[in-house]
Amino acid sequence: MAEPTCPKCAVSGLHHIVSDSSQEISEAGDPWFEVAYCDSCGHVYGVFTKHTISSSPRPSTHSPASRQDDD
């Protein structure tokens, strides 16, 4: 398998790609994202989400229409 090479400084090897957690954290203490970068020159390979905010479906507030009885 070919080793990855940094496009900025040309250092080669998977061990040169490192990551750090964000300082921003969720209420549960989980980091929001990870930053993957070259440990030699700092070139950023990507930012990866670790914590997502999802909205849960709201309960319906629709009330049934009133029925009219026929006499």
N, C-alpha and C positions, 0 to 999 in steps of 0.2 A: 504494500500500500504506500502510495506517495505521501510524503509529509507535507503539511500545509506550510506555505511561505508567506510571510507578511508582505503586503504590497508596498509598504512604505519603507521599511528598513532591510528587507530581504532575509531576516532571521528565519531559520527553518526549524520546524518541529512542533508537534501538538502541545508539548509541555510549555511552550511560550504563549499559548492562548490561555489566559486566566480570566476570572470573573470576580466581581465584587457586588454585594447586595447594596441596594439603595439605602440611604439614611431614612427616607420616608417609609413609614410602616403603617400597616392597617391597625385597627383597634385591637385585633387579636395578636399583634406583634410581628406579623409576617411582612417581609419587605415587599414593596410594590413592584420592583423590577430588579433585574440583574444586568450588569454591563459587562460584555465580553470584550477584552482588549489584549493587545500585544504587551507582554511584560518588559520588552526591550525598549520600545519607542512610544508606547501608549496609543497606537492606532486602534480605533474602536471598530470592532467587527459588527457589533449590534447591541441593541437594547431589547431585552426580553421580559415580557410581563410575567410577574409571579402572582400578583393579586389582582383580581378583577372585581369590579363593582357591578353587580347585577340587580336589576329591579325585579322584585317578585310581583306576580300579578295581584292587582288590588281586588278585594272582594267587590262583588257587584252591589251597587247602591240602588239598583233599579227595583222599584216596587211594582208588583203586579197591578195591572189596571183594575179598578173596582168593577165588580160585576153588577150588571143591572138585571134584576129578575123581572121577567114578563109576567104580568098579572092576568 
